[in-house]
Amino acid sequence: MIRRILGFVLSLTIVAAALSIAYEPATQASGSLEQKLKDAYAAYSAQLNNAVNTSRIAPTPNPYDVDHEAALQAWMDGGGSLGVFYAELVYLGDSEIPLLLYAVDSGAGPNRYVCNIHVFGFSSGLEEYGNRYGYSFYTGGDNPLGSVAIVTDNGGTNYLLHYERSYDFFENDYGGFDSIDVETRLFYAIKNNQWVDVPMTAYEVATSRYIERYAPETVRDVLTELKWLQLNPWEPLGNFPADWAITEVSAAVAANLVPHSISGNGWQNATTRLDAADAIVMLIEKASGKTMEEIASERGWNLNINQFSDTISHSVTFLKYAEVTTGVGNNRYDPHGFYDRAQIVTMIGRTAETFFGKAVQGSNPFTDVPTWAAPYVGYAAANNITQGVGGNRFDPDGVLENQHTAVFCYRAFNAW
């Protein structure tokens, strides 16, 4: 009896086992899913921004600093939150729209003694589906106890998996007390806009990924993605431009200046030479009011006669006739290769000359541009097609990303 009582009294459960539902005020969504998505992303953005403004983005811990006692004492002394260290948008259960998940470090030392996992959903307003407090060794290797994971079953449904760790104390044969670790695996999902427990035996886990590792960059990425999704709610998650590019990329998409091969391939991924050719042709068509076929017919260009041995793209053939591109030599275009920043600006300058009668002139304001590209970069700078990367530099050899291609084409369209 004494052993059972002591075991009950001294049992230390680090993780709270109950989830509470809290409601936050939010703008009521209209009947359309698109408007609901926009409202959800706006509410998520406000919520995550508030969490960051309240407790900042947490610094990455020093993996060599393992002073556990100091970390615990600092936490007990009320050191306060170290900040938000992880965020993502994720579908859980049968959620119609993604949920916002973020983690706040409530400890005050290098071992990040306690964290708080928040999950927010959106139906008619912002709803917090609960938070989890967990004991987590964020710098302690691969021990999953007290951590949180997103698991996916064989049917593709995501669940939140929480490993709870507790200590069960018992009297030993020497009159003292020993303890053993007790691990519990708890699964949660969203069903009909409600937070529900899912029996562990209800499905087989196909994949699992932990979020216990510190990843402060995910917080910034999600804030940027939420800003983008408010303008483009149907974009797939993860396909978002950098914060500086959001406004102009959105405008380029709205103006039909971006081929789907670019818009659907990740805005921060590199643009292939074939996709760049399609983008330049779309720019020409939009700015001239004529199709590529109409222009080719007027100029006597036969688009069915390939100009290169490694591609049958009409866009590439069209640009070769126009001498906007000359390929890479040996009768090859290298369609799956990549352009750099100097090359795409040069193509835009040649397009301005050939199709719109622009005189490519203007003083090159940058210090790192090669001679062959200087006139075209100067023209682009004079017409606000490029602003460089700062420090009087253009970064001519920099990777041309899809967001760069969209912004360059949008600015050129405005210039013409």
CORUR-V831073 format. One record per residue. N is the residue number from 1. RES is the residue in three letters. NEAR is the number of other C-alpha atoms within 8 Angstrom. Layout:
N_RES_NEAR / N_RES_NEAR
This chain:
1_MET_4 / 2_ILE_5 / 3_ARG_8 / 4_ARG_8 / 5_ILE_8 / 6_LEU_11 / 7_GLY_11 / 8_PHE_7 / 9_VAL_6 / 10_LEU_8 / 11_SER_11 / 12_LEU_7 / 13_THR_8 / 14_ILE_10 / 15_VAL_12 / 16_ALA_9 / 17_ALA_5 / 18_ALA_4 / 19_LEU_9 / 20_SER_7 / 21_ILE_8 / 22_ALA_8 / 23_TYR_7 / 24_GLU_8 / 25_PRO_6 / 26_ALA_8 / 27_THR_7 / 28_GLN_7 / 29_ALA_11 / 30_SER_7 / 31_GLY_6 / 32_SER_7 / 33_LEU_7 / 34_GLU_8 / 35_GLN_10 / 36_LYS_12 / 37_LEU_11 / 38_LYS_12 / 39_ASP_12 / 40_ALA_12 / 41_TYR_12 / 42_ALA_11 / 43_ALA_10 / 44_TYR_12 / 45_SER_11 / 46_ALA_8 / 47_GLN_8 / 48_LEU_10 / 49_ASN_9 / 50_ASN_8 / 51_ALA_10 / 52_VAL_11 / 53_ASN_7 / 54_THR_6 / 55_SER_11 / 56_ARG_10 / 57_ILE_11 / 58_ALA_11 / 59_PRO_8 / 60_THR_8 / 61_PRO_10 / 62_ASN_7 / 63_PRO_8 / 64_TYR_4 / 65_ASP_8 / 66_VAL_8 / 67_ASP_8 / 68_HIS_9 / 69_GLU_6 / 70_ALA_8 / 71_ALA_15 / 72_LEU_12 / 73_GLN_8 / 74_ALA_12 / 75_TRP_14 / 76_MET_7 / 77_ASP_6 / 78_GLY_6 / 79_GLY_9 / 80_GLY_8 / 81_SER_10 / 82_LEU_14 / 83_GLY_13 / 84_VAL_17 / 85_PHE_17 / 86_TYR_14 / 87_ALA_12 / 88_GLU_10 / 89_LEU_10 / 90_VAL_8 / 91_TYR_11 / 92_LEU_13 / 93_GLY_10 / 94_ASP_10 / 95_SER_12 / 96_GLU_5 / 97_ILE_7 / 98_PRO_10 / 99_LEU_13 / 100_LEU_12 / 101_LEU_12 / 102_TYR_14 / 103_ALA_12 / 104_VAL_14 / 105_ASP_14 / 106_SER_14 / 107_GLY_17 / 108_ALA_14 / 109_GLY_12 / 110_PRO_12 / 111_ASN_15 / 112_ARG_15 / 113_TYR_14 / 114_VAL_11 / 115_CYS_15 / 116_ASN_12 / 117_ILE_11 / 118_HIS_13 / 119_VAL_12 / 120_PHE_13 / 121_GLY_13 / 122_PHE_10 / 123_SER_9 / 124_SER_8 / 125_GLY_12 / 126_LEU_15 / 127_GLU_12 / 128_GLU_13 / 129_TYR_14 / 130_GLY_12 / 131_ASN_11 / 132_ARG_12 / 133_TYR_11 / 134_GLY_13 / 135_TYR_13 / 136_SER_13 / 137_PHE_10 / 138_TYR_10 / 139_THR_10 / 140_GLY_8 / 141_GLY_6 / 142_ASP_4 / 143_ASN_6 / 144_PRO_8 / 145_LEU_10 / 146_GLY_12 / 147_SER_14 / 148_VAL_12 / 149_ALA_12 / 150_ILE_12 / 151_VAL_13 / 152_THR_13 / 153_ASP_12 / 154_ASN_9 / 155_GLY_5 / 156_GLY_6 / 157_THR_10 / 158_ASN_12 / 159_TYR_12 / 160_LEU_12 / 161_LEU_12 / 162_HIS_11 / 163_TYR_13 / 164_GLU_15 / 165_ARG_14 / 166_SER_12 / 167_TYR_11 / 168_ASP_12 / 169_PHE_12 / 170_PHE_11 / 171_GLU_9 / 172_ASN_8 / 173_ASP_5 / 174_TYR_4 / 175_GLY_6 / 176_GLY_7 / 177_PHE_8 / 178_ASP_8 / 179_SER_8 / 180_ILE_7 / 181_ASP_8 / 182_VAL_9 / 183_GLU_9 / 184_THR_7 / 185_ARG_9 / 186_LEU_12 / 187_PHE_12 / 188_TYR_11 / 189_ALA_14 / 190_ILE_12 / 191_LYS_10 / 192_ASN_6 / 193_ASN_8 / 194_GLN_7 / 195_TRP_10 / 196_VAL_8 / 197_ASP_8 / 198_VAL_9 / 199_PRO_7 / 200_MET_8 / 201_THR_5 / 202_ALA_6 / 203_TYR_7 / 204_GLU_7 / 205_VAL_9 / 206_ALA_8 / 207_THR_7 / 208_SER_9 / 209_ARG_7 / 210_TYR_9 / 211_ILE_10 / 212_GLU_9 / 213_ARG_7 / 214_TYR_10 / 215_ALA_9 / 216_PRO_13 / 217_GLU_7 / 218_THR_11 / 219_VAL_15 / 220_ARG_8 / 221_ASP_8 / 222_VAL_11 / 223_LEU_11 / 224_THR_12 / 225_GLU_13 / 226_LEU_12 / 227_LYS_12 / 228_TRP_12 / 229_LEU_13 / 230_GLN_12 / 231_LEU_8 / 232_ASN_8 / 233_PRO_10 / 234_TRP_6 / 235_GLU_8 / 236_PRO_5 / 237_LEU_7 / 238_GLY_6 / 239_ASN_12 / 240_PHE_14 / 241_PRO_14 / 242_ALA_9 / 243_ASP_6 / 244_TRP_5 / 245_ALA_11 / 246_ILE_12 / 247_THR_7 / 248_GLU_10 / 249_VAL_13 / 250_SER_10 / 251_ALA_9 / 252_ALA_14 / 253_VAL_11 / 254_ALA_7 / 255_ALA_6 / 256_ASN_9 / 257_LEU_14 / 258_VAL_11 / 259_PRO_11 / 260_HIS_6 / 261_SER_7 / 262_ILE_12 / 263_SER_11 / 264_GLY_8 / 265_ASN_8 / 266_GLY_12 / 267_TRP_13 / 268_GLN_11 / 269_ASN_8 / 270_ALA_9 / 271_THR_13 / 272_THR_11 / 273_ARG_12 / 274_LEU_10 / 275_ASP_11 / 276_ALA_12 / 277_ALA_11 / 278_ASP_11 / 279_ALA_14 / 280_ILE_10 / 281_VAL_11 / 282_MET_12 / 283_LEU_11 / 284_ILE_11 / 285_GLU_11 / 286_LYS_11 / 287_ALA_8 / 288_SER_6 / 289_GLY_6 / 290_LYS_8 / 291_THR_7 / 292_MET_11 / 293_GLU_7 / 294_GLU_8 / 295_ILE_9 / 296_ALA_12 / 297_SER_9 / 298_GLU_7 / 299_ARG_6 / 300_GLY_6 / 301_TRP_9 / 302_ASN_7 / 303_LEU_10 / 304_ASN_5 / 305_ILE_6 / 306_ASN_11 / 307_GLN_8 / 308_PHE_11 / 309_SER_9 / 310_ASP_8 / 311_THR_10 / 312_ILE_9 / 313_SER_8 / 314_HIS_9 / 315_SER_10 / 316_VAL_14 / 317_THR_14 / 318_PHE_12 / 319_LEU_12 / 320_LYS_12 / 321_TYR_8 / 322_ALA_8 / 323_GLU_8 / 324_VAL_11 / 325_THR_9 / 326_THR_8 / 327_GLY_10 / 328_VAL_8 / 329_GLY_7 / 330_ASN_4 / 331_ASN_9 / 332_ARG_10 / 333_TYR_12 / 334_ASP_10 / 335_PRO_10 / 336_HIS_7 / 337_GLY_7 / 338_PHE_11 / 339_TYR_12 / 340_ASP_11 / 341_ARG_12 / 342_ALA_12 / 343_GLN_10 / 344_ILE_12 / 345_VAL_12 / 346_THR_11 / 347_MET_10 / 348_ILE_13 / 349_GLY_13 / 350_ARG_12 / 351_THR_11 / 352_ALA_13 / 353_GLU_11 / 354_THR_9 / 355_PHE_7 / 356_PHE_8 / 357_GLY_7 / 358_LYS_7 / 359_ALA_6 / 360_VAL_11 / 361_GLN_8 / 362_GLY_9 / 363_SER_8 / 364_ASN_10 / 365_PRO_7 / 366_PHE_9 / 367_THR_7 / 368_ASP_8 / 369_VAL_13 / 370_PRO_7 / 371_THR_6 / 372_TRP_5 / 373_ALA_11 / 374_ALA_10 / 375_PRO_13 / 376_TYR_14 / 377_VAL_15 / 378_GLY_13 / 379_TYR_14 / 380_ALA_12 / 381_ALA_14 / 382_ALA_9 / 383_ASN_9 / 384_ASN_9 / 385_ILE_11 / 386_THR_9 / 387_GLN_8 / 388_GLY_10 / 389_VAL_8 / 390_GLY_7 / 391_GLY_4 / 392_ASN_9 / 393_ARG_11 / 394_PHE_12 / 395_ASP_11 / 396_PRO_11 / 397_ASP_7 / 398_GLY_7 / 399_VAL_9 / 400_LEU_13 / 401_GLU_11 / 402_ASN_14 / 403_GLN_12 / 404_HIS_9 / 405_THR_13 / 406_ALA_15 / 407_VAL_12 / 408_PHE_11 / 409_CYS_14 / 410_TYR_13 / 411_ARG_10 / 412_ALA_11 / 413_PHE_10 / 414_ASN_6 / 415_ALA_8 / 416_TRP_7
